[in-house]
């Protein structure tokens, strides 16, 4: 769950919280395998972001470039095999390969400043269907 009550700047605080939740996911071992994500944007976060004219594609691009850990960090956590090499310190491993791998859905009512981030596990293609 992402609870960002005090968004900063022009909506980037909320998106930085989402990116951090993605990059801190306990199953970071899947980051190198092309997983997809769902960001369920709560009502208040949606209202806040809309004040600054963020559209879906811009949010996807922003979050994708911010949601990463260094290869060295992930090796130290045991999420990636191998010894830490000096070049690993500057080698980013992104939680999502592409911005389009982050599916953004608005859901929920006027219940608070919450959103949810869900990783779609490796090997299962994420699909959405309009209902």
C-alpha positions as a Markdown table, in Angstrom:
| # | Residue | x | y | z |
|---|---|---|---|---|
| 1 | Unk | 0.0 | 0.0 | 0.0 |
| 2 | Unk | 1.2 | 3.5 | -0.8 |
| 3 | Unk | 0.0 | 6.2 | 1.6 |
| 4 | Unk | 1.3 | 9.6 | 0.6 |
| 5 | Unk | -0.5 | 12.3 | 2.4 |
| 6 | Unk | 2.0 | 15.1 | 1.8 |
| 7 | Unk | 2.7 | 15.0 | -1.9 |
| 8 | Unk | 5.5 | 17.4 | -2.9 |
| 9 | Unk | 6.1 | 19.4 | -6.0 |
| 10 | Unk | 3.8 | 18.7 | -8.9 |
| 11 | Unk | 2.7 | 15.2 | -8.1 |
| 12 | Unk | 6.2 | 13.7 | -8.1 |
| 13 | Unk | 6.0 | 12.9 | -4.4 |
| 14 | Unk | 3.1 | 10.4 | -5.0 |
| 15 | Unk | 4.9 | 8.9 | -7.9 |
| 16 | Unk | 8.2 | 8.7 | -6.0 |
| 17 | Unk | 6.4 | 6.7 | -3.3 |
| 18 | Unk | 5.0 | 4.3 | -5.9 |
| 19 | Unk | 8.5 | 3.9 | -7.5 |
| 20 | Unk | 10.0 | 3.2 | -4.1 |
| 21 | Unk | 7.3 | 0.6 | -3.3 |
| 22 | Unk | 8.1 | -1.1 | -6.7 |
| 23 | Unk | 11.9 | -0.9 | -6.2 |
| 24 | Unk | 11.6 | -2.3 | -2.6 |
| 25 | Unk | 9.4 | -5.2 | -3.6 |
| 26 | Unk | 10.4 | -8.4 | -1.7 |
| 27 | Unk | 10.5 | -10.4 | -5.0 |
| 28 | Unk | 13.2 | -8.2 | -6.7 |
| 29 | Unk | 14.7 | -11.4 | -8.1 |
| 30 | Unk | 12.0 | -11.1 | -10.8 |
| 31 | Unk | 13.1 | -7.6 | -11.9 |
| 32 | Unk | 15.4 | -9.0 | -14.6 |
| 33 | Unk | 12.7 | -11.1 | -16.1 |
| 34 | Unk | 10.3 | -8.5 | -17.5 |
| 35 | Unk | 7.5 | -8.5 | -14.9 |
| 36 | Unk | 4.5 | -6.2 | -15.2 |
| 37 | Unk | 2.9 | -4.0 | -12.5 |
| 38 | Unk | -0.4 | -2.6 | -11.6 |
| 39 | Unk | -0.7 | 0.7 | -9.9 |
| 40 | Unk | -4.2 | 1.0 | -8.5 |
| 41 | Unk | -4.5 | 4.8 | -8.0 |
| 42 | Unk | -6.8 | 5.8 | -5.2 |
| 43 | Unk | -9.3 | 8.6 | -5.6 |
| 44 | Unk | -7.4 | 11.3 | -3.7 |
| 45 | Unk | -4.1 | 10.4 | -5.4 |
| 46 | Unk | -5.9 | 10.6 | -8.8 |
| 47 | Unk | -7.4 | 14.0 | -7.9 |
| 48 | Unk | -4.0 | 15.3 | -6.8 |
| 49 | Unk | -2.2 | 14.1 | -9.9 |
| 50 | Unk | -4.9 | 15.5 | -12.2 |
| 51 | Unk | -4.3 | 19.0 | -10.8 |
| 52 | Unk | -0.9 | 18.9 | -12.5 |
| 53 | Unk | -2.1 | 17.4 | -15.8 |
| 54 | Unk | -0.2 | 14.1 | -15.5 |
| 55 | Unk | -1.5 | 11.7 | -18.1 |
| 56 | Unk | -1.1 | 7.9 | -18.0 |
| 57 | Unk | 1.9 | 7.7 | -20.4 |
| 58 | Unk | 3.8 | 10.5 | -18.5 |
| 59 | Unk | 3.2 | 8.8 | -15.2 |
| 60 | Unk | 4.4 | 5.4 | -16.6 |
| 61 | Unk | 7.6 | 7.0 | -18.0 |
| 62 | Unk | 8.3 | 8.8 | -14.7 |
| 63 | Unk | 7.8 | 5.8 | -12.5 |
| 64 | Unk | 9.7 | 3.4 | -14.7 |
| 65 | Unk | 12.8 | 5.6 | -14.7 |
| 66 | Unk | 12.6 | 6.1 | -10.9 |
| 67 | Unk | 11.8 | 2.4 | -9.8 |
| 68 | Unk | 15.2 | 0.8 | -9.7 |
| 69 | Unk | 18.0 | -0.5 | -7.5 |
| 70 | Unk | 21.6 | -1.0 | -8.4 |
| 71 | Unk | 22.8 | -4.5 | -9.5 |
| 72 | Unk | 25.2 | -4.3 | -6.5 |
| 73 | Unk | 22.4 | -3.6 | -4.1 |
| 74 | Unk | 20.3 | -6.5 | -5.4 |
| 75 | Unk | 23.3 | -8.9 | -5.2 |
| 76 | Unk | 23.9 | -7.9 | -1.6 |
| 77 | Unk | 20.2 | -8.7 | -0.9 |
| 78 | Unk | 20.6 | -12.1 | -2.5 |
| 79 | Unk | 18.0 | -11.2 | -5.2 |
| 80 | Unk | 20.6 | -11.6 | -8.0 |
| 81 | Unk | 23.3 | -14.2 | -8.0 |
| 82 | Unk | 27.0 | -13.5 | -8.1 |
| 83 | Unk | 29.7 | -11.5 | -6.4 |
| 84 | Unk | 29.4 | -7.8 | -6.4 |
| 85 | Unk | 31.6 | -6.3 | -9.0 |
| 86 | Unk | 32.7 | -2.6 | -9.0 |
| 87 | Unk | 30.7 | -1.9 | -12.2 |
| 88 | Unk | 27.5 | -3.3 | -10.4 |
| 89 | Unk | 27.4 | -0.1 | -8.3 |
| 90 | Unk | 26.4 | 2.0 | -11.4 |
| 91 | Unk | 24.3 | -0.6 | -13.2 |
| 92 | Unk | 20.6 | 0.1 | -12.6 |
| 93 | Unk | 18.1 | -2.8 | -12.6 |
| 94 | Unk | 14.7 | -1.5 | -13.3 |
| 95 | Unk | 11.6 | -2.9 | -11.6 |
| 96 | Unk | 9.8 | -2.6 | -15.0 |
| 97 | Unk | 11.7 | -2.9 | -18.3 |
| 98 | Unk | 9.3 | -0.5 | -20.1 |
| 99 | Unk | 6.9 | 2.2 | -19.1 |
| 100 | Unk | 4.1 | 0.1 | -20.7 |
| 101 | Unk | 4.8 | -2.6 | -18.2 |
| 102 | Unk | 3.2 | -0.4 | -15.5 |
| 103 | Unk | -0.6 | -0.6 | -15.8 |
| 104 | Unk | -2.4 | 2.3 | -14.2 |
| 105 | Unk | -6.0 | 1.9 | -13.0 |
| 106 | Unk | -8.1 | 4.4 | -11.0 |
| 107 | Unk | -10.3 | 2.7 | -8.4 |
| 108 | Unk | -11.9 | 3.3 | -5.1 |
| 109 | Unk | -14.0 | 5.9 | -3.6 |
| 110 | Unk | -13.4 | 9.0 | -1.5 |
| 111 | Unk | -11.8 | 7.1 | 1.3 |
| 112 | Unk | -8.3 | 8.4 | 1.7 |
| 113 | Unk | -4.9 | 9.0 | 0.4 |
| 114 | Unk | -4.1 | 5.4 | -0.5 |
| 115 | Unk | -3.0 | 3.6 | -3.7 |
| 116 | Unk | -1.8 | 0.0 | -4.2 |
| 117 | Unk | 1.0 | -1.4 | -6.2 |
| 118 | Unk | 0.8 | -5.1 | -7.3 |
| 119 | Unk | 3.5 | -7.0 | -9.1 |
| 120 | Unk | 2.2 | -9.4 | -11.7 |
| 121 | Unk | 4.4 | -12.4 | -11.3 |
| 122 | Unk | 6.9 | -13.6 | -13.8 |
| 123 | Unk | 5.5 | -15.7 | -16.6 |
| 124 | Unk | 1.9 | -14.4 | -16.3 |
| 125 | Unk | 1.0 | -11.8 | -18.9 |
| 126 | Unk | -1.1 | -8.9 | -17.5 |
| 127 | Unk | -4.3 | -8.2 | -19.3 |
| 128 | Unk | -7.1 | -5.9 | -18.6 |
| 129 | Unk | -10.7 | -6.2 | -19.8 |
| 130 | Unk | -13.2 | -3.3 | -19.9 |
| 131 | Unk | -16.3 | -4.2 | -17.9 |
